[in-house]
Amino acid sequence: MGSKIGTQEILQPQVRPVNWSMTVAFMFIANVIMWADRSNFSIAAAVWQKQFSWAPAVLGIMLSTFQFGYWLMQPLGGWLSDKVGPRRMLGASAGGWSLFTLLTPIAPTVLWLTGTFRVLLGITEAPFLPSTASAVARAVPTRLQRGRYNAFIQSASSLGPALGTFFGAILAHSLGVSWIFIVFGGVGVILAIVWLNYASPRSDPEPTMPSNRDEEQQRASEPTIPISRMLSSGRVWAFIIPYFALPYCQFMFLAWLPTYFVKYRHIHLVEAGFLSALPFIVAFFAGNFAGWASDGMTRLGWTWGDLNRKLFIYLGAIIFAVSILVAATTPSVGVAVAMIIL
């Protein structure tokens, strides 16, 4: 009986995991497109507001609808990633949001339909970032290297809006608003199909680099933490409460910056697209620097009080708060742009 089972195991074909380099490349490129799709609607909204005489309240609702779908789905998106596996959820999420990006310009005068597509965009984007975190946790078993991978993948959240606002403004000015969604949505659909075709016959990422054996054993022995325990932890709330401020201000940058430059600073649409891209280009390099520096501090043993991870949170929060306050109150366009970039 034992030899028979052993023979079956030997004859059973081994399912190869997805290549980690290809997985990182896909997650980064897809993340760029995802954040571009979040931000390029702000360019369209700046045009549609004038074209269809949208009131400020209508513009605000249209810019906010994405966030409702994202907020509703993200907790479930993390659970789905754990259950289904990151490689499947990455492809399904990318294909879903790209489809709803393509559908967005069908009827901009029918506000409920446009708003619905934006909500569905948020719902389908929500599982993507939890899936990237799950993939990194599976493939990078040591904390000495995890920071740089997370930073590189997440830095796409800066490069994506930079490309979305810059090329979105060019497409809207030269070809028309609809082409923003056709180009970015079409690229996303193609990317999702290629990934799903590659990843479907393979398994989820596995460790491909030397790991810290003691750390692996410690992680393996840790029980699953229930959500109720997480929500009763003061350390968790110490992240949740201030983190509320970052996505809010990030939303203002993504959604309102082109309109702010065009309507309130009276800057041409193409120039406004370029200026809206600059803060995200700078953030792309700063985010990658923080990831490498954080891992470097870990390697040097500068980990007391989690300083290696928290230092950049503290510095970033202080600089961000001061610079955005100056940008909001200065009468100078140049100072406002400089502070927004900072």
N, C-alpha and C positions, 0 to 999 in steps of 0.2 A: 504493500500500500504506500509506504513511504517512498520507495524508489519510483513508483508510478507517478506520484505527485511531483517528485523532483524532476522527472523527465518532462512532465507537462510544463513546469516552470521554465526549464531550459529551452523547450521548443517555442514557448510563448514569445512573440516578438516584443522587443523593448521599444517603448515610445520615447522618442528623443524630446528633450525640453526645447523650448524656443531659444534661439541664440540670444545671449544677453546683450551683445553689442547691437544687434538688430532691434531688440526690444527697446533699448534705451533710445536709439535713433527714432523709432516709431513714436514712442511716448513724447519725445521732445518736439518732433515735427507736428504731431497731432495736437499737442498742447499749444503750439504757436497758432495753429489754425483755430483751435477752440477759443482762445482769447481774442484773436482777430475777429471772429464771428460775434463775440460779445461787444466789441468796441465799434465795429464798422456801422452798426445801426445808428450810432450817434451822428455819423456823417449824413446818413440818409435822413435822419430826423431833422437835422438843420435845414435840409432842402425841403422836405415835405411840410415842415411847419409853415414856411413861407408860401409854398405852392398850394396847400390845401387850407390855409388860414387856421392852423391848429392853435387853440388857446394855450397859454402856459400850463394850465392844469392838465389838458389833454396830452401835451408833450411830456409832462412829468409822469403821467400814467403809462404812456407807451414806453418810456425809458425804464420804468420800474417793473414792468410785467415779467421780464426775464427773472428777476430776483425772487419773485414769488414761487415760480416753478422750481428754481434751484434750491430754495430754502425747504420746500415741501419734500423734495426727493433725496436730498443729500444723506440724511441718516439711513434711509432705506438703501441708498446707493452703496454705502459702505458695507451693509449687511449682505447685499447681493454679491459684491466683490468677494467677500469671504466664502459665500456658498457656491457661487458659479466658478470662481477662479478669475484672476486678473486678466489673463490673455483674452478670454471670451468677452468680458465686460468692456475691455478697452476698445475692441473692434465694434461691438454693438453700440456703445456710447458714441463713438466717432461717426458711425453711419447714421445714427438717429439725429444728432444735432445738425449734421450736414444736410440731411433731407429737409429739416424744418427751416434751415437757412435758405435753401433753394425756394421754398414755398413763401417766404416772407413778403416778396414784392408783388404777389398776385393781385391784391386789392388793398392798397394803402388807404383808400377812402372808406373802406369797411373796417372801422376801428376794432370791433369785437373780433374780427377774423385775424387782423394783424396782431392784436394782443394775444390771441390764442396761440398763434405760431410762436410768439416770444415766450409764453409760458412753457410750451412744449420744448422749446430750445433749452430752457433752464432745466426741465425735468430730465432730458436726455444727456445733458452735460454733467449732471450731478454725480453719477457714478465714476467719472473718469479719474478725478484726482485721488479718491480713495483707492482706486485700482492701481494707480502708479505707486502709491505708498506701500500697498500690499506686495507689488512686484519687487520693489527695492528691498523690503524686509525679507522676502524669500531668497533673493539672489545675493544679497550682501550681508553675510551673517555676522560681521564685526562692525561695531560702532566707530572704529577708526577710519572707515571709508564711507560710511553711510551719508555723512553730511554733504560731500561733494556731489554724489549722485542725486540726492534730493535737491540740492541747490541748482544743479544743471537742468534738471527736468523742470523745476519750478521757475527757473529764469525765463522759460518760454512765456510765462505770464506777463513779462515785460516786453519781450520781442514781439509777441503776437499783437498787442494793442498798437505798438509802434508801426508794424506793417499794415494793420487794419485801418488805422486812421490815415496814414500817409497814402497808401495805394487806393484806399476807399475814396479819398478826396479826388485823386487823379481820375479814377474810373467814373465817379459821379460827374465830374466837370467835363470829361471828354466823350463819354459814351452814354451816360445816363445812370440814374440811381440803381435801377434794377441790376445792372451789371456787377455791382458790388457783391450782391448775393449769388448771382450766377457763377462768378469766378471762384469766390471763396467756398461756396457750397459744393460746387462741382469738384474742386480739388479734394475736399474732405471726403466726398463719396468715393472717389477713386482710391484714395489712401486707405479707407476702411475696407474696401473690397480686396485690395492687395494684401492687407494684413490678415484678414479673416481667411483668405485662401492659403496663406502661408502658415498661420498658427493653428488652424482647425485640426490637422492630423498630429499635432505635437502637444506636449504637456506644458504646464506652467513653469516659470523660471526656477532653476535650481542653482545652488552655490557654484560659482566657477572660479573662485579665488581662495587663497589660504585664509583660514578663519581662526579666531581665538577659541581654543577648545573649551576653556573654563567658562567663557561667556556663553558659548553654545549650550553647555550643560545647564547653566543657570537659567537660560531662557526656556529650555525644554522642560525644566522642573516647575516653572511658574504656571499656576492655574489661570484659566480665563477670567478676566476681571469683569464682573457684571456691571451693566450700565448704572444701576442704582448706587453701587459703590463709587463709581467715577463721579456721579453727580453730587455725592456727599463729601467729596474731597475738596478741601480748601485750595490745594495746589492746582487742581483742575480749573476751579472758578477763577483763580488768579490769572489764568490764561484766557478763559472765556470772556470775562468782562472787558479787559483792555482790547482783546482781539476784535470786539464789536466795532471799535473805532477804525481799525485798519480797513476792513472791507467797505465800511461806509465811505471813507475818504477815497478809497480806490474806485468805488462805484461813481463818485463824483467826477473823478478823472476820466473813467471809461465813458460815462454817459453824457456828461455836460461840458467837457473841456472844449470840443469843437464849437458848440453853440455859444459858449462863453466868449471865445475868441472872435467869432463872427458877429454876434449880436451886441455884446457889451464892450468889446475892444475894437470893433469895426475893422477886422482883418479879413482879407480875401479868403475864400474857402480853401484853395490849394495851400496857401501859406498857413492857414489855421490847422490843416491836416499835418503839415510838417512840424509846426510848433507843438501840436498835441502828441506827436511821436517822440519828441526829444526826451521827455521825462522817462519814458519806458526804455529807450535805448540806454540811458545812463543806468537805470535800475537793472538792466540785464547784466551789465558788467559788475555792478555793485553786489548783486545777489550771488554770482559765481565766486566773487572774491570772498564774501562772507562764508560760503560753504567750505572753501579750501582753508581759509584762516581758522575756522572752527575745528576742522579736522586736525590742523597743525597744532592748535592748542591742546587738543586731546592727546596727540602723540607726545607732546612735551610734558604731559601730566598736569597741565593747568586746568584741572577739573573741579577744584574746590567750589562747593555751592553751585555746581553746574555752570560755572563762569564761562566755560568754553562754548556753551549754547546761548546763555542769557545775555552776554555782553552786547551782542549785536542787536538784540531786541531792545535793550535799554538805550543804546546810542541812537538807534534808528527812531525810536519813539520820541526822544527829546528833540532831535534835529527836525523830524517831520512836523511835530507840533509847532515849533517856532517858525519854520519856513512857511507853513501853510497859513499861519496867522498873519505874517507879513504880506504874503501874496494876496490875501483877501482884503487887506486894508490900504495897500499902497495905490496912489493914483498913477504911478508909472507903469507903462506896459513892459518895459525892459526889466524892471525889478520884479514885477509879477511873474514873468516868464522864468527869470533866473531862480526865483524862490520855488516855483513849481518843479523845475528841473532838480533843484537841490533836495 
